[in-house]
Amino acid sequence: MEIDAVLEVEAGDPQIAIDFLVSNVNLSKTRLKDLMNKGGVWRVTLSGERHRIRRAMTDILVGEQIEIYYDEAILTAKAIIPELLHDAGQYSVWNKPAGMTLDGTDFGDTNSFRRALDFQFKPLRECFWINAIDYESTGLVVLAHTRKAALAFSETFDPDGFHAAMVHYRADVAGEIPEQLAIVEPLDDQLAQTRISRIRYDARPDRSVIDIWLETGRTDQARRHLAGQGYPVVGDEVYGRPEEDATGLRLRAVELSFDCPVTGQNRYFSLVK
Protein backbone atom coordinates (compact mmCIF):
# COMPACT_ATOMS: atom_id res chain seq x y z
CA MET A 1 0.00 0.00 0.00
CA GLU A 2 1.16 3.52 -0.81
CA ILE A 3 -0.09 6.88 0.43
CA ASP A 4 1.03 10.16 -1.09
CA ALA A 5 -0.93 13.08 0.34
CA VAL A 6 -0.62 16.76 1.23
CA LEU A 7 -2.90 18.06 3.95
CA GLU A 8 -3.32 21.62 5.22
CA VAL A 9 -3.77 22.25 8.92
CA GLU A 10 -7.07 24.04 9.34
CA ALA A 11 -8.73 25.78 12.27
CA GLY A 12 -10.19 23.12 14.55
CA ASP A 13 -7.63 20.46 13.55
CA PRO A 14 -5.41 18.96 16.26
CA GLN A 15 -2.19 20.93 16.48
CA ILE A 16 -0.01 18.09 17.69
CA ALA A 17 1.54 16.20 14.77
CA ILE A 18 0.55 12.66 15.75
CA ASP A 19 -3.00 13.69 16.67
CA PHE A 20 -3.39 15.48 13.34
CA LEU A 21 -2.18 12.42 11.46
CA VAL A 22 -4.42 10.01 13.37
CA SER A 23 -7.39 12.26 12.56
CA ASN A 24 -6.62 12.48 8.85
CA VAL A 25 -4.79 9.33 7.76
CA ASN A 26 -6.21 5.81 7.76
CA LEU A 27 -3.25 4.23 9.55
CA SER A 28 -2.79 3.14 13.14
CA LYS A 29 -0.97 5.42 15.56
CA THR A 30 1.83 2.86 15.81
CA ARG A 31 2.36 2.85 12.03
CA LEU A 32 2.21 6.62 11.87
CA LYS A 33 4.87 6.95 14.58
CA ASP A 34 7.05 4.47 12.69
CA LEU A 35 6.51 6.46 9.50
CA MET A 36 7.57 9.67 11.24
CA ASN A 37 10.66 8.07 12.73
CA LYS A 38 11.69 6.74 9.32
CA GLY A 39 11.32 10.09 7.60
CA GLY A 40 8.09 9.79 5.61
CA VAL A 41 6.25 12.80 7.14
CA TRP A 42 7.16 16.35 6.12
CA ARG A 43 6.14 19.78 7.33
CA VAL A 44 5.96 22.89 5.17
CA THR A 45 6.03 25.87 7.51
CA LEU A 46 4.29 29.21 6.98
CA SER A 47 7.62 30.64 5.78
CA GLY A 48 7.92 27.88 3.17
CA GLU A 49 10.62 25.81 4.87
CA ARG A 50 10.28 22.06 4.36
CA HIS A 51 11.65 19.44 6.72
CA ARG A 52 10.86 16.03 8.12
CA ILE A 53 8.82 15.64 11.32
CA ARG A 54 10.12 12.82 13.52
CA ARG A 55 8.74 13.66 16.95
CA ALA A 56 5.14 12.60 17.45
CA MET A 57 4.45 15.50 19.84
CA THR A 58 5.70 18.23 17.47
CA ASP A 59 3.51 21.36 17.51
CA ILE A 60 2.05 22.32 14.12
CA LEU A 61 0.25 25.54 13.13
CA VAL A 62 -2.90 26.41 11.23
CA GLY A 63 -2.01 27.09 7.60
CA GLU A 64 0.99 24.76 7.52
CA GLN A 65 1.03 21.77 5.18
CA ILE A 66 1.75 18.22 6.28
CA GLU A 67 3.01 15.85 3.59
CA ILE A 68 2.59 12.10 4.09
CA TYR A 69 4.56 9.56 2.06
CA TYR A 70 3.83 5.96 3.03
CA ASP A 71 5.20 2.95 1.20
CA GLU A 72 4.90 -0.27 3.16
CA ALA A 73 7.67 -1.95 1.15
CA ILE A 74 10.11 0.82 2.08
CA LEU A 75 9.12 0.88 5.74
CA THR A 76 9.57 -2.87 6.13
CA ALA A 77 12.82 -3.09 4.13
CA LYS A 78 15.87 -4.47 5.91
CA ALA A 79 18.10 -1.80 7.38
CA ILE A 80 21.33 -1.04 5.50
CA ILE A 81 24.29 -0.23 7.73
CA PRO A 82 27.50 1.32 6.31
CA GLU A 83 30.90 0.56 7.80
CA LEU A 84 32.82 3.51 9.21
CA LEU A 85 36.49 3.09 8.26
CA HIS A 86 37.98 6.41 9.36
CA ASP A 87 36.72 9.44 11.27
CA ALA A 88 38.78 12.61 10.89
CA GLY A 89 36.20 14.94 12.39
CA GLN A 90 35.86 17.24 9.39
CA TYR A 91 35.36 14.22 7.13
CA SER A 92 34.89 10.46 7.33
CA VAL A 93 35.53 7.46 5.07
CA TRP A 94 32.99 4.65 4.74
CA ASN A 95 32.43 1.29 3.09
CA LYS A 96 29.08 1.89 1.41
CA PRO A 97 26.58 -0.95 0.90
CA ALA A 98 24.39 -1.16 -2.20
CA GLY A 99 21.17 0.82 -2.17
CA MET A 100 22.36 3.63 0.10
CA THR A 101 21.75 7.28 -0.80
CA LEU A 102 22.95 10.50 0.81
CA ASP A 103 19.57 11.92 1.86
CA GLY A 104 16.92 9.29 1.18
CA THR A 105 13.66 10.17 -0.57
CA ASP A 106 10.35 11.75 0.32
CA PHE A 107 9.20 8.29 1.45
CA GLY A 108 11.93 7.95 4.04
CA ASP A 109 15.61 8.23 4.89
CA THR A 110 16.24 5.16 7.04
CA ASN A 111 18.80 3.78 4.60
CA SER A 112 20.62 7.04 3.93
CA PHE A 113 24.03 8.29 5.00
CA ARG A 114 22.54 11.39 6.56
CA ARG A 115 20.42 9.25 8.89
CA ALA A 116 23.35 6.91 9.61
CA LEU A 117 25.37 9.93 10.71
CA ASP A 118 22.56 10.95 13.08
CA PHE A 119 23.10 7.69 14.95
CA GLN A 120 26.90 7.56 14.57
CA PHE A 121 27.92 11.06 15.61
CA LYS A 122 26.88 13.29 18.51
CA PRO A 123 26.54 16.22 18.10
CA LEU A 124 25.03 15.95 14.62
CA ARG A 125 27.24 16.75 11.63
CA GLU A 126 26.67 18.19 8.20
CA CYS A 127 27.02 15.74 5.35
CA PHE A 128 28.39 16.36 1.84
CA TRP A 129 29.23 13.76 -0.82
CA ILE A 130 32.84 13.97 -1.99
CA ASN A 131 33.31 11.00 -4.31
CA ALA A 132 29.65 10.12 -4.82
CA ILE A 133 29.17 6.64 -6.26
CA ASP A 134 26.10 5.12 -7.86
CA TYR A 135 23.11 4.25 -5.70
CA GLU A 136 23.56 0.52 -6.37
CA SER A 137 27.37 0.58 -6.32
CA THR A 138 29.34 -0.37 -3.25
CA GLY A 139 32.68 0.54 -1.75
CA LEU A 140 34.71 3.49 -0.54
CA VAL A 141 33.14 6.92 -0.16
CA VAL A 142 34.24 10.13 1.53
CA LEU A 143 31.80 12.41 3.34
CA ALA A 144 32.74 15.94 4.38
CA HIS A 145 31.22 17.33 7.57
CA THR A 146 32.08 21.02 7.18
CA ARG A 147 31.72 23.36 4.23
CA LYS A 148 35.42 24.22 4.48
CA ALA A 149 36.38 20.54 4.14
CA ALA A 150 33.90 20.07 1.28
CA LEU A 151 35.47 23.01 -0.57
CA ALA A 152 38.99 21.63 -0.05
CA PHE A 153 37.91 18.22 -1.29
CA SER A 154 36.21 19.76 -4.34
CA GLU A 155 39.66 20.80 -5.55
CA THR A 156 41.15 17.38 -4.73
CA PHE A 157 38.38 15.44 -6.46
CA ASP A 158 38.24 17.69 -9.52
CA PRO A 159 35.74 16.24 -12.05
CA ASP A 160 37.96 17.49 -14.88
CA GLY A 161 40.83 15.35 -13.59
CA PHE A 162 41.48 13.79 -10.20
CA HIS A 163 44.86 15.50 -9.83
CA ALA A 164 45.35 14.84 -6.11
CA ALA A 165 43.04 11.86 -5.64
CA MET A 166 42.86 8.30 -6.94
CA VAL A 167 39.70 6.22 -7.07
CA HIS A 168 40.03 2.64 -8.27
CA TYR A 169 36.95 0.58 -9.12
CA ARG A 170 36.51 -3.13 -9.77
CA ALA A 171 33.64 -4.49 -11.86
CA ASP A 172 32.21 -7.51 -13.60
CA VAL A 173 31.26 -6.74 -17.19
CA ALA A 174 29.60 -8.67 -19.98
CA GLY A 175 31.84 -10.06 -22.72
CA GLU A 176 35.59 -10.45 -23.26
CA ILE A 177 37.01 -6.98 -22.88
CA PRO A 178 40.55 -6.22 -24.17
CA GLU A 179 43.36 -6.61 -21.65
CA GLN A 180 43.97 -2.84 -21.75
CA LEU A 181 41.45 -0.27 -22.87
CA ALA A 182 41.44 3.52 -22.78
CA ILE A 183 38.07 5.12 -23.43
CA VAL A 184 38.00 8.78 -24.39
CA GLU A 185 34.41 9.63 -25.25
CA PRO A 186 32.59 12.85 -24.29
CA LEU A 187 29.67 12.57 -21.88
CA ASP A 188 27.11 15.37 -21.63
CA ASP A 189 29.30 17.43 -23.98
CA GLN A 190 32.24 17.21 -21.58
CA LEU A 191 35.57 15.42 -21.85
CA ALA A 192 35.46 11.98 -20.22
CA GLN A 193 38.36 9.52 -19.90
CA THR A 194 38.30 6.01 -18.43
CA ARG A 195 41.18 3.55 -18.20
CA ILE A 196 40.50 -0.21 -18.04
CA SER A 197 42.69 -3.21 -17.18
CA ARG A 198 41.31 -6.74 -17.42
CA ILE A 199 42.02 -9.08 -14.50
CA ARG A 200 40.51 -12.20 -16.06
CA TYR A 201 37.91 -13.46 -18.51
CA ASP A 202 35.49 -16.31 -17.78
CA ALA A 203 34.08 -17.95 -20.90
CA ARG A 204 31.17 -19.14 -18.83
CA PRO A 205 29.20 -16.98 -18.25
CA ASP A 206 31.06 -14.77 -20.79
CA ARG A 207 32.17 -12.10 -18.33
CA SER A 208 35.33 -10.16 -17.55
CA VAL A 209 36.56 -8.91 -14.20
CA ILE A 210 38.20 -5.53 -14.65
CA ASP A 211 39.93 -2.67 -12.84
CA ILE A 212 38.74 0.85 -13.65
CA TRP A 213 40.43 4.22 -13.12
CA LEU A 214 38.47 7.38 -13.86
CA GLU A 215 40.62 10.22 -15.13
CA THR A 216 37.60 12.54 -15.14
CA GLY A 217 34.48 12.43 -13.00
CA ARG A 218 31.31 12.57 -15.08
CA THR A 219 27.94 11.25 -13.91
CA ASP A 220 27.82 7.41 -14.19
CA GLN A 221 31.00 7.68 -16.26
CA ALA A 222 32.29 4.11 -15.91
CA ARG A 223 28.87 2.56 -16.53
CA ARG A 224 28.14 4.72 -19.56
CA HIS A 225 31.59 4.29 -21.11
CA LEU A 226 31.56 0.51 -20.67
CA ALA A 227 28.03 0.13 -22.02
CA GLY A 228 28.95 2.30 -25.01
CA GLN A 229 31.84 -0.06 -25.81
CA GLY A 230 29.57 -3.12 -25.60
CA TYR A 231 30.76 -4.27 -22.15
CA PRO A 232 27.99 -3.20 -19.73
CA VAL A 233 28.52 -3.71 -16.02
CA VAL A 234 26.73 -6.83 -14.84
CA GLY A 235 23.47 -5.92 -13.12
CA ASP A 236 23.26 -2.47 -14.73
CA GLU A 237 19.57 -2.09 -15.52
CA VAL A 238 19.95 1.50 -16.71
CA TYR A 239 22.78 1.34 -19.25
CA GLY A 240 23.17 -2.41 -19.67
CA ARG A 241 20.85 -5.34 -20.12
CA PRO A 242 18.92 -7.55 -17.67
CA GLU A 243 20.98 -10.34 -16.11
CA GLU A 244 18.98 -13.24 -14.73
CA ASP A 245 21.66 -14.28 -12.24
CA ALA A 246 22.99 -10.84 -11.34
CA THR A 247 22.87 -9.96 -7.65
CA GLY A 248 22.79 -6.19 -7.96
CA LEU A 249 25.17 -3.86 -9.77
CA ARG A 250 28.65 -5.43 -9.86
CA LEU A 251 30.63 -2.22 -9.48
CA ARG A 252 32.72 -1.45 -6.41
CA ALA A 253 35.09 1.35 -5.37
CA VAL A 254 37.97 -0.69 -3.93
CA GLU A 255 40.85 1.76 -3.50
CA LEU A 256 40.99 5.42 -2.60
CA SER A 257 43.81 7.86 -1.91
CA PHE A 258 43.80 11.61 -1.39
CA ASP A 259 45.58 14.41 0.42
CA CYS A 260 43.93 15.06 3.77
CA PRO A 261 42.54 18.63 3.88
CA VAL A 262 43.22 18.76 7.64
CA THR A 263 46.82 17.51 7.88
CA GLY A 264 47.97 17.63 4.25
CA GLN A 265 49.15 14.04 4.55
CA ASN A 266 48.22 11.42 1.98
CA ARG A 267 45.52 9.00 3.08
CA TYR A 268 45.07 5.56 1.52
CA PHE A 269 42.20 3.09 1.92
CA SER A 270 41.74 -0.29 0.26
CA LEU A 271 39.13 -3.06 0.15
CA VAL A 272 41.27 -5.22 -2.15
CA LYS A 273 41.94 -8.66 -0.72
C-alpha angles and dihedrals in degrees: 000000000000131000122190111173142148117206129184120220107239133190108282094028119120109268097209111090099231093044091050091050094047089052095050109028126065095229131102120261089246092056092045092053089049090049091052093048091051094051104255098123121076134187125210107199127213088261091055098254114145125205141145121270112219104159114081092211095053113139115238129191136226109265095029120118124232116203119202122197113178124174113164092202091057094045093052096042117121114265117256114216121193122212117241108220102172135007116198096167097238090050140007137206121222142183101232121211122216117276097030121132132187099243108007121227138280087275094060148311103221092119097043132107092236091059092043088056090052088062097036102048133045120218096038118257135211115251129215128169113237105174098015113196129196120289092246096037122098137209142057121010134167122217122193118213100194131047090235091057091045090053092049091049091048088066092045094049095043109176089215090060131340093236098166100022136063125203117183121192132192122205146169111231135184117257136010105304120196116268090247125021132172115194118198107174126139118245120199088354091301131112112266127182128183128178120206133193121183117226097185144332124226114201088203113077088010097243137135129213109217144179117228131199119186113212091184129027112232124156111282087347099160094045094047095045093048094046090049090056092050096257105103119185111260110259094020103140093175104051101011136045133275114278115201094205099035116123099205129305109332097216123113136176100226106168133034134175131172143148110269110242090212102049102013089231122131115256123202129191129178138183093181113124 
